[in-house]
Amino acid sequence: MPNVAVVLSGCGRLDGSEITESICTILALAQNGAEPVFFAPNIPQAEVVNHLEQAPLAGEVRNVLLESARIARGHIADLAVARADRLDAVIFPGGQGAASNLCTFMTDGPACRVNDHVARIITEMHELGKPIGAICIAPVLVARVLGGNGIPVRVTIGNEKAVAQAIDAMGAVHVECPVDDCLVDVDHKVVTTPAYMLAKSASQVHTGIAKLVVEVLRFL
């Protein structure tokens, strides 16, 4: 059974991993005979957001690994211990945590810094020829790490113009893609899907992610 790293960034779309995207990923992996292995960096969140009022909680401090454990039902490890040679693939669900906890894209745009362990696992997986999946806003991680190293990886976040331009500025190539589909970069074994960058419903999210998971596993 393939083991696929699912790298989480907290719990909740405004300051962590988007929960629907994460669960759709887990379900699709199980339905296709793969085992999700959960990781998250052991770092403070960039901010904590009240999801009811959609406003920052001043003075609140939470840990990305501890919050991610809510989605992983406690079966999760520090990303620092993840090794590409022990994994078959890696998938990054979206949510603003991917753009604020796993990197600084939310504040720094194309000049963002990617968490050291996130950058390492993306680099290691690519060097070993193992597939990488990225959902919603998470393709900016791949764009920054691979594109920033001169690898013109093709990714999608749907059709959001500003983010697409930022992806191109990072050395990657943005390609528009409908919400219910995924983009496959065969040369670099990278699969991306827009999810809630475009989606109006959970069913649309599920359709795109289900296709992404199938394409990621097809490389194995």
N, C-alpha and C positions, 0 to 999 in steps of 0.2 A: 504494500500500500504506500503510495507516494506521501511524503510529509511536506506540507506547504506552510512556510512561515507566514503568519498573519500579523503584521506589525501595526499595533494600535497606538493611539495618541491621546488617550483619555476616554471619557464617557460623556457624550453629548455633542451635538453638531456645532454649537457655538464656541466651545472651548476644548473639544476633544474629538474622538472618532464619532462619525455619524452612525447612530445605532442601527438603523435600518440597513444601511450599506454593509455594516459589519456582519449582521445576522444573515443577510442574503449571501454574503461571501461564505460564511460558515456552512450554511445549508447547501449551497451549490457544491462545495467541496465534498461534503458527506454524500450527496446524491451521485457524485461522480467517482466515488471510491477513493477519495483522498483524505488524509488526516491533517486537520489544522493544528499547527504548533504556534502558540501565542507568545509574542514578545512586545515589550514597550521599553522605552528608555526610562531609567530611574532618575528622573529630574523633576523639578517643580514645573507646574503649568505656567505658561506665559501670563495667563489671567484666568480668573474664575468668573463664569457668567451665570446669572440667574435666568434659567431657561423659561420660567413663567413670564417674567417681565422683560426678558431679552436685554438685560442691562448688566454691566460688570458689578461684581460684589467686592466693594472696596475692603482691603485688608484681609480677604479670604485667601488662604494658601492651600493648594492641593498638589498631590504628587501624580505624575502621569502614569507610572506603573501601578500604583494603588487604584487609581480610578479605572484604568483599563481592565483590572482584575474583575470589575463588575460585569463586563461583557464576557470575559473568558471564564467566568465561574470559578475564579481563583487559580486556574491552571495556566499560569503565565510566568515568564522569566524575564529578567533584565536583558535588554537587547545586547548589552555588553558581552554576554556569553554566547550569543548566536554565531554560528560558523557556517559559511556557505557550503563547505565540503560535507556537512551533515544534513543539508537540506536539499530538496528537489526543486523548489520554486519559492518565490516570495510574493506576497500580495499586500499592498497598502490601501486599506479603505480610506475614504475621504472624511470630510468634516474639517472645521476650521483648525482643529488641533494639528492636522497634517501640515498646515501652513503657518502655524504659530508655535507649536511644540516640537515638531520634527524638523522644522526649519523656521526661518524668520521672514518668509515670503510676505506675510500679512503686513509687516512694517517696512521691509526693505526691498520688496519687489525683485527684479532680476538680479540685484546685487546681494540676494539673501545668502545667509550662512546655513548650511545643512548640519544637523547634529552629527557629531563625529561617527557614531556607531551606525546611524542611518546611511551616511555616505559610504562607510566601510562595507556594509552588507550589500548595498547596491553595486559597488565596485567589484566586490568579490564574486557576486553572482554573475555579473556580466563577464568577468574574466574567465570564469569556469564554463561559460556558455549555457547557464541555467536561466529559465524564464522569470520575468519580472512582470507583475500585474500592478496597475495603479488606477484608482477609482476617483472620480469627481475631481477635486482640486489636487489630489496626490501626485498626478503626473508632473507637477512642478518640481518635485523631488528628483525624479528621474532626469528631467530636463536640465536641472542645475548640476547634478553630479556627472552624468554622461555628456550632455551637451557642453558643459563647462570644461570637459577634458577632450574636446575636439571630436566627439562622437555624435554625428547628426541624427540622433534617434528621433523617430516619428511618433508623436503622441497626440492625444486629443483631450480637450476639456469641453467639447461641444462646439459652441460658436461664440463664446464670450470674448469680445474683441480685445479688451485690455489685457486679459490674462493670456490670450493667444499671442499677442504682440510681445509680452514678457517672456513667454516660452521661446519664441524665435530669437529674442535678444540674448537668451542664455545659451544659444548655440544648438538648440534642438529645432525640430520642424513641427509646427502645429498643423494638424489636418482636421477639418470639420467632420463631425460625426453625429448622426442622430442618436437620441437618447436610448433607443431600444436596440442599439448595435454596439460593436466595439471595433477598435482600430488595432490591427495586428502589424507590428513591424517585424517581418520575418527575419531580416538580416540581423537584428539585435535581440530578438526574442523578447520583445516588450509588447504587452497588451494593455490598452487603456479604454475606459468607457466613461461617458459624461456623468451618469447617475444624476444626483441632485443639482449638478450645474445646470441641467435642463429639465429634469423630471418634475412632473406635476402630481405623480402618484407613486405609491410603493410598488405597484405592479410594473410600472415603467422601469424603476430602479432594478427590480428583480430580473426583468428580461435582459437588460444590458449586462448585469453582473453575471448572470447564468452563462451568457455567451462568452464573457471574458474568462470565466473559470474553465470552460471547455477548451478554449483556445490556449490558455496557459498550460493545461494538462496535455494538450496535443503535442507540445514540444518535448515531452518526456519519453 
